[in-house]
């Protein structure tokens, strides 16, 4: 019975990693579509979000079946609850990536008010955090998960720099407000993706240690 449960948990972990990679790819593609004003790619990202949603429900169904058939004890139940929490975070992150793609469609083929500089950096950091959080999940590495939480400050700093830059541009030239505002929305989505990676890491720490960490509040 124990070996069977462990096998199911390993399968769930693989499913979660697969789902996280779908989100990571969607996020990368969304920023690229926005920067290149590629509406075809943006439309495809929006369509593909359904695959992320379906993956979430597939994993959730497996968790429900595992609870019903294996009757897990308290520590085992924590494993399943961790998975349920993590896939909820991933699904929302997928929604943020889809939102960026919709912003790309909203702006259409019109020239951006400036080339994207901060957003690709934010995206690369957030995606790196996400992928490494999955490695921490699989290896049950609370130390790495805690370190990733601290990296959210870097994303917040980039967000504030980009936000301030766009705000100053709008103050100097109010005619660009309609083009700059959607870029602020996109920045916010990226910042929230990194925040949700932090939530995932907190859940990993709880899974490993049984204690919910007191993550340092960002100063940015």
Buried (B, 14 or more C-beta within 10 A) or exposed (E): EEEEBEEBBEEBBEBBBEBBBBBBBBBBBBBBBBBEBBBEBBBBBBEBBEEBBEBBEEBBEBBEEBBEEBEBEEEBBBBBBBBBBBBBBBBBBBBBBBBBBBBBBBBEEEEBBEEBEBBBBBBEBBBBBBBBBBEBBBEBBBEBBBBBBEBBBBBBBBBBBBBEBBEEBBEEEEEBEEBBEBBBEBBBBBBBBBBBBBBBBBBBBBBBEEEEBEBEEBEE
